[in-house]
């Protein structure tokens, strides 16, 4: 019942970003130029000369609630997103997300009747009922409206916390933009956790190929 993130591929490095910036002069590397890479990347990031950072790509598989999926979709420049669609198939797994911080919040109305429950349990029951109606609706609509219309309209029973899988690719410039908006205290908790996990995975790539780029953007 939790959102998940997997880094499934990447291309680029600090050196790729530096060489892209040096295209206007000379891309030829020597020991002295390699030593200058951290300072160069910091200068480029601070001056907002971000084009060289578009030469890297980070490829994730994200399984998250629809609300967080919409947050990701809002970052359309330099971001490629392809998501699981209930229009083209019936969603069989009925995956959903429950906020952990809801579990300690009691339903005060039911407490008056000495029924102990919390809002996480309420959401769980509501979601599972919606999933049940979703499948029943498809079954009954299909003979009348056809399979396509049955699938695309029955998904109205799916709740905002339903989880779908998305294939998400950023260039580094767009990834930094995403993190600066979503990996912040004022961002919604769920998308903040996704952004934080993405950054953790990138930082743990063997060889740390983006070490100086991460530092340049203060991430």
C-alpha positions in Angstrom: 0.0 0.0 0.0 3.0 2.3 -0.4 4.4 4.3 -3.3 7.6 2.9 -4.8 10.4 4.2 -7.0 12.9 2.3 -9.0 15.8 3.7 -11.0 15.9 1.6 -14.1 18.5 3.4 -16.2 20.7 6.5 -16.6 23.0 8.2 -19.0 25.5 10.9 -18.4 27.8 12.2 -15.7 29.6 15.3 -14.4 32.1 14.9 -17.2 29.3 14.8 -19.8 27.9 18.0 -18.5 31.3 19.7 -18.4 32.2 18.6 -22.0 28.9 19.9 -23.2 29.7 23.3 -21.7 33.2 23.2 -23.2 31.9 22.5 -26.7 32.1 26.2 -27.5 35.9 26.2 -26.8 37.5 22.7 -26.7 36.1 19.4 -25.5 39.5 17.8 -25.2 40.1 16.7 -21.6 43.3 16.7 -19.6 44.1 16.3 -15.9 43.9 20.1 -15.4 40.5 20.4 -17.0 39.1 17.4 -15.1 40.1 19.1 -11.8 38.2 22.2 -12.9 34.9 20.2 -13.4 33.4 20.8 -9.9 34.0 24.6 -10.1 32.7 24.8 -13.7 29.5 22.9 -12.8 28.9 25.1 -9.8 29.4 28.3 -11.9 26.9 27.0 -14.6 24.3 26.1 -12.0 24.6 29.4 -10.1 24.4 31.4 -13.4 21.5 29.3 -14.6 23.4 28.2 -17.7 21.5 24.9 -17.5 21.6 23.7 -21.2 24.7 21.4 -20.6 22.7 19.6 -17.9 20.2 18.5 -20.5 22.7 16.0 -21.8 22.0 13.5 -19.0 18.9 11.3 -18.5 17.5 9.6 -15.5 14.9 6.8 -16.0 12.5 5.8 -13.2 9.7 3.3 -12.8 7.2 4.9 -10.3 4.3 3.1 -8.7 2.2 5.8 -7.0 -1.2 7.3 -6.2 -3.0 9.2 -8.9 -2.6 12.5 -7.1 1.2 12.2 -7.1 1.1 11.0 -10.7 -0.6 14.3 -11.6 2.2 16.2 -9.8 4.7 14.4 -12.0 2.7 15.2 -15.2 2.9 18.9 -14.5 6.6 18.8 -15.2 6.4 18.5 -18.9 9.6 20.3 -20.2 12.4 17.8 -20.4 10.2 15.1 -18.8 8.8 12.0 -20.6 6.0 10.2 -18.8 4.1 7.1 -20.0 1.6 5.8 -17.4 -0.6 2.7 -16.9 -4.0 3.5 -18.3 -7.4 2.2 -17.2 -8.8 3.2 -20.5 -6.9 0.5 -22.3 -7.1 -2.3 -19.8 -9.0 -3.3 -16.7 -6.9 -2.7 -13.7 -6.8 -6.1 -12.0 -4.4 -5.5 -9.1 -6.5 -2.8 -7.3 -3.4 -1.2 -5.9 -3.9 1.8 -3.6 -2.1 4.1 -1.1 -3.0 4.8 2.5 -1.4 7.8 4.3 0.5 6.5 7.3 -0.2 9.7 9.2 -3.9 9.1 9.1 -3.8 6.0 11.3 -3.6 7.9 14.5 -6.6 10.2 13.7 -9.9 8.8 15.0 -13.2 9.2 13.3 -14.8 11.4 16.0 -18.4 10.8 14.7 -18.2 7.1 15.1 -16.4 7.4 18.5 -19.6 8.9 19.9 -21.1 5.5 19.3 -18.2 3.7 20.9 -17.0 2.4 17.5 -13.2 2.7 17.4 -11.8 3.4 13.9 -9.4 5.8 12.3 -9.5 7.7 9.0 -6.9 5.3 7.4 -9.4 2.4 7.9 -12.2 4.5 6.5 -10.3 5.3 3.4 -9.3 1.6 3.1 -13.0 0.5 3.2 -14.0 3.3 0.8 -11.3 2.4 -1.7 -12.1 -1.3 -1.6 -15.8 -0.6 -2.1 -14.9 1.6 -5.1 -12.7 -1.2 -6.5 -15.5 -3.7 -6.1 -17.9 -1.4 -7.9 -15.4 -0.8 -10.7 -15.1 -4.5 -11.6 -18.9 -5.1 -11.3 -19.6 -2.0 -13.4 -17.3 -3.2 -16.2 -19.0 -6.6 -16.2 -22.5 -5.1 -16.5 -21.6 -2.2 -18.9 -19.7 -4.3 -21.4 -22.6 -6.2 -23.0 -24.5 -3.0 -23.4 -21.8 -0.4 -24.2 -18.9 -2.5 -25.4 -15.6 -3.4 -23.8 -13.9 -0.1 -24.6 -16.6 2.2 -23.2 -17.1 0.0 -20.2 -13.4 0.2 -19.2 -12.9 3.9 -19.8 -16.1 4.9 -17.9 -16.0 2.4 -15.0 -12.7 3.9 -13.9 -14.8 6.8 -12.4 -15.1 4.4 -9.4 -11.4 4.5 -8.9 -10.3 6.8 -6.1 -7.5 9.4 -6.1 -5.4 7.1 -3.9 -5.4 4.3 -6.5 -1.9 3.4 -7.5 -0.7 3.2 -11.1 2.7 2.5 -12.6 4.5 5.2 -14.7 7.6 5.2 -16.8 9.3 8.6 -16.1 12.4 10.0 -17.7 14.0 13.4 -16.8 17.0 15.1 -18.3 19.1 16.5 -15.4 17.9 20.1 -15.9 14.3 19.0 -15.5 15.2 16.7 -12.6 16.7 19.5 -10.7 13.6 21.6 -11.4 11.4 18.8 -10.2 13.4 18.4 -6.9 13.5 22.1 -6.2 9.7 22.1 -6.3 8.8 18.7 -4.9 11.6 17.8 -2.5 10.7 20.7 -0.3 8.9 21.0 3.1 5.9 22.7 1.6 5.3 20.1 -1.0 2.6 17.5 -0.5 4.0 14.6 1.6 3.5 11.9 -1.0 5.2 13.6 -3.9 8.0 14.8 -1.5 8.7 11.2 -0.5 8.8 10.2 -4.2 11.2 13.0 -5.1 13.4 12.3 -2.0 13.6 8.6 -3.0 14.6 9.5 -6.6 17.4 11.6 -5.4 18.6 8.9 -3.0 18.7 6.4 -5.8 20.7 8.8 -8.0 23.2 9.5 -5.2 23.7 5.8 -4.7 24.6 5.0 -8.4 27.9 3.1 -8.3 30.8 5.4 -9.0 28.7 8.4 -8.1 28.8 9.9 -11.6 26.7 12.9 -10.7 28.5 13.8 -7.5 29.6 17.3 -8.5 26.4 18.1 -10.4 24.4 17.3 -7.2 26.6 19.6 -5.2 26.4 22.3 -7.9 22.6 22.4 -7.5 22.7 22.1 -3.7 20.5 19.0 -3.8 
